[in-house]
């Protein structure tokens, strides 16, 4: 990945990365990093993210896709930004439908329901417009994203969450992938339960108006950052409704019309 160019000093970027690294290794969320890199410096935030992801890859993790965050207008307004963000999905974040997820594997876990896409072709060349992106998608599937924050109390600005790999923690893919001839992502509705109680509802339109538009945005961003989306990768397109905290013993199920259900249980360890 091309190193992001920023006016923030290397020492500040290194210090921000170390702060998040320490929180991750200790299992204790720490203070934000915006005092080091600024609240809204997009380049600096992604530079920190790149450092931390590169370390995990060097240690043996494999990049398997991306996640898109801040796709809700309400959340963007809350953080004072006008754009989504993205993070990197690694193979050790992936779980299958019905799996048990150790609750301690993600700091301060919160769950949201999304439409995930699996790519059947690279998105590296060409206009990367809606038609091209749609044609590159092999399948869509219901998904749970388990977001986490290494910043105490989720006290995050835009730069904090981007630096923290867009608050990526883990994800669960459903077992019923469908083609885009079989389901239209913009038209889906979602209901998510925790222990059989409905805690979040939403629709495909809640994700930038259409989850496919979110993938168009991501495809262009990923290419600009020097690491285009590739065939076989997973894209979590963004939340269809509010995310909710989870704890030990919780069972989460999201049902998305046309895509079926996806669930996970959270264990003590």
C-alpha positions in Angstrom: 0.0 0.0 0.0 1.2 3.5 -0.9 2.2 5.4 2.2 -0.2 8.2 2.8 1.3 11.7 2.6 0.6 14.0 5.5 2.0 17.0 7.2 1.9 15.4 10.6 5.3 14.3 11.8 6.5 10.8 11.7 7.0 10.9 15.5 3.4 11.8 16.0 2.2 9.1 13.7 4.4 6.6 15.5 3.1 7.7 18.9 -0.5 7.4 17.8 0.1 3.9 16.4 1.8 2.9 19.7 -1.1 4.2 21.8 -3.5 2.1 19.8 -1.2 -0.9 19.8 -0.8 -0.7 23.6 -4.5 -0.7 24.1 -4.9 -3.7 21.8 -2.2 -5.7 23.5 -3.2 -4.9 27.0 -6.9 -5.3 26.4 -7.5 -1.9 28.1 -8.9 0.9 25.9 -6.8 4.1 26.1 -7.1 7.8 25.4 -7.8 9.1 21.9 -5.1 9.9 19.4 -6.5 13.1 18.0 -4.2 15.2 20.2 -1.3 13.7 18.2 -2.7 13.7 14.6 -5.6 16.2 14.7 -9.4 15.5 14.7 -9.9 15.7 11.0 -6.6 15.0 9.3 -7.7 12.2 6.9 -4.2 11.5 5.6 -2.6 11.3 9.0 -5.4 9.0 10.3 -5.0 6.6 7.4 -1.2 6.7 7.8 -1.6 5.4 11.3 -4.1 2.7 10.1 -1.6 1.6 7.5 1.1 1.2 10.0 -1.0 -1.0 12.3 -2.4 -3.1 9.5 1.1 -3.6 8.0 2.3 -4.9 11.3 -0.5 -7.5 11.5 0.2 -8.6 8.0 3.9 -8.9 8.7 3.0 -11.1 11.7 1.1 -13.5 9.4 -2.4 -12.1 9.0 -3.9 -11.9 5.5 -6.0 -9.1 4.0 -9.4 -10.5 2.9 -11.3 -7.3 2.2 -12.5 -4.0 3.5 -15.2 -2.5 5.7 -17.0 0.8 5.1 -17.9 2.9 8.0 -19.8 6.2 8.7 -22.3 5.5 5.9 -25.1 7.0 8.0 -25.9 10.7 7.6 -26.8 10.8 11.3 -23.4 9.4 12.3 -21.5 11.7 10.0 -23.3 14.6 11.5 -22.5 13.4 15.0 -18.7 13.3 14.2 -18.8 16.4 12.0 -17.7 14.8 8.8 -19.1 14.6 5.3 -17.7 11.3 4.1 -17.5 7.6 5.0 -14.3 5.9 6.1 -12.8 2.4 5.5 -10.8 -0.2 7.3 -9.1 -3.4 6.4 -10.5 -6.9 7.0 -8.0 -9.6 8.0 -8.5 -13.3 7.9 -8.4 -13.6 11.7 -11.5 -11.3 12.0 -13.8 -13.7 10.1 -16.5 -16.0 11.6 -19.1 -18.1 10.0 -22.9 -18.0 10.6 -23.7 -19.5 14.0 -20.2 -19.3 15.3 -19.3 -18.4 18.9 -17.2 -15.2 19.1 -15.0 -14.6 22.2 -16.3 -11.4 23.7 -12.8 -10.5 24.7 -11.5 -10.6 21.2 -12.9 -7.2 20.4 -12.6 -4.2 22.8 -15.9 -2.6 23.8 -17.8 -4.6 21.2 -20.8 -3.3 19.4 -22.7 -5.1 16.7 -24.4 -3.8 13.5 -26.1 -5.6 10.6 -25.0 -5.0 7.0 -25.1 -6.3 3.5 -21.7 -7.9 2.6 -20.5 -8.4 -0.9 -18.0 -10.9 -2.3 -16.1 -9.7 -5.4 -15.8 -11.9 -8.4 -13.5 -9.5 -10.3 -10.8 -6.9 -9.5 -11.8 -3.3 -9.2 -8.5 -1.8 -10.2 -9.0 -0.2 -13.6 -11.6 1.7 -15.5 -14.1 4.2 -14.3 -15.1 2.2 -11.2 -18.7 3.4 -11.7 -21.9 1.8 -10.5 -22.2 -0.4 -13.6 -18.6 -1.7 -13.3 -18.9 -2.3 -9.5 -22.2 -4.1 -9.8 -20.8 -6.4 -12.5 -17.8 -7.2 -10.3 -19.9 -8.4 -7.4 -20.2 -12.2 -7.3 -22.7 -12.3 -4.4 -24.4 -10.5 -1.6 -24.9 -12.0 1.9 -26.3 -10.9 5.3 -23.6 -10.0 7.7 -22.9 -8.9 11.3 -20.0 -6.5 11.9 -18.6 -6.5 15.4 -17.1 -3.1 15.8 -14.6 -2.3 18.6 -12.8 0.7 19.8 -9.4 0.9 21.4 -10.4 4.3 22.6 -12.0 4.4 26.1 -15.8 4.9 26.1 -15.9 5.2 22.3 -14.7 8.8 22.7 -13.8 9.1 19.0 -13.5 11.8 16.4 -13.2 11.0 12.7 -9.4 10.7 12.9 -9.6 8.4 16.0 -11.8 5.8 14.3 -9.9 5.9 11.0 -6.6 5.4 12.8 -8.1 2.5 14.7 -8.8 0.7 11.4 -12.3 2.2 11.2 -13.2 0.5 14.5 -13.0 -2.9 12.8 -13.1 -5.9 15.1 -14.7 -9.0 13.6 -17.4 -10.0 11.2 -19.8 -12.9 10.6 -21.1 -13.8 7.1 -24.4 -15.5 6.5 -24.7 -18.8 4.8 -27.1 -17.8 1.9 -25.2 -15.8 -0.7 -27.3 -14.5 -3.6 -26.5 -12.8 -6.9 -27.6 -9.2 -7.6 -30.1 -10.7 -10.0 -31.8 -12.3 -6.9 -31.7 -9.4 -4.5 -31.5 -5.6 -4.8 -29.5 -4.3 -1.8 -31.1 -0.9 -1.8 -34.5 -2.4 -1.2 -33.8 -4.7 1.7 -35.1 -4.2 5.2 -33.3 -5.3 8.4 -34.2 -6.3 11.9 -31.6 -7.3 14.5 -32.2 -9.0 17.8 -30.2 -9.6 20.9 -31.5 -12.5 22.9 -34.7 -12.4 20.8 -35.4 -8.7 21.6 -35.4 -6.4 18.6 -32.7 -3.8 19.2 -32.1 -2.3 15.7 -34.0 -1.9 12.4 -33.2 -0.3 9.2 -33.0 -0.5 5.4 -30.7 -0.7 2.5 -31.3 3.0 1.8 -29.7 3.8 5.2 -26.3 2.9 3.8 -25.4 6.0 1.6 -28.8 5.6 -0.1 -27.7 2.3 -1.6 -25.1 -0.2 -0.4 -23.8 -0.4 -4.0 -23.0 3.3 -3.9 -20.9 2.7 -0.8 -18.9 0.1 -2.7 -18.4 2.5 -5.6 -17.0 5.0 -3.1 -14.7 2.4 -1.6 -13.5 1.1 -4.9 -12.2 4.5 -5.8 -10.7 5.2 -2.4 -8.9 1.9 -2.3 -7.4 2.5 -5.8 -6.3 6.0 -4.8 -4.6 4.5 -1.7 -2.7 2.1 -3.9 -4.4 -1.1 -2.8 -7.4 -1.8 -5.1 -10.2 -4.2 -4.3 -9.5 -7.7 -5.6 -11.5 -10.7 -6.7 -12.4 -12.9 -3.8 -12.4 -10.1 -1.2 -15.2 -9.3 1.1 -16.7 -5.8 1.4 -18.8 -4.9 4.4 -20.8 -2.1 2.9 -22.0 -0.3 6.1 -24.7 -0.4 8.8 -28.4 -0.7 7.9 -29.4 0.5 11.4 -27.9 1.5 14.7 -25.2 -0.6 16.3 -25.7 -2.0 19.8 -23.3 -3.2 22.6 -23.0 -6.9 23.3 -21.7 -8.8 26.3 -20.9 -12.4 27.4 -23.8 -14.8 26.6 -25.6 -12.6 24.1 -26.9 -14.1 21.0 -27.3 -11.7 18.1 -29.4 -12.4 15.0 -29.9 -10.1 12.0 -32.6 -10.9 9.4 -32.4 -9.1 6.1 -35.2 -9.5 3.6 -34.1 -11.4 0.6 -30.8 -12.5 2.2 -32.1 -14.4 5.2 -30.6 -14.4 8.7 -27.1 -14.4 10.2 -26.3 -15.0 13.9 -23.5 -15.3 16.4 -23.2 -16.0 20.1 -20.7 -14.2 22.4 -18.8 -16.3 24.9 -17.1 -15.3 28.1 -13.5 -15.6 26.9 
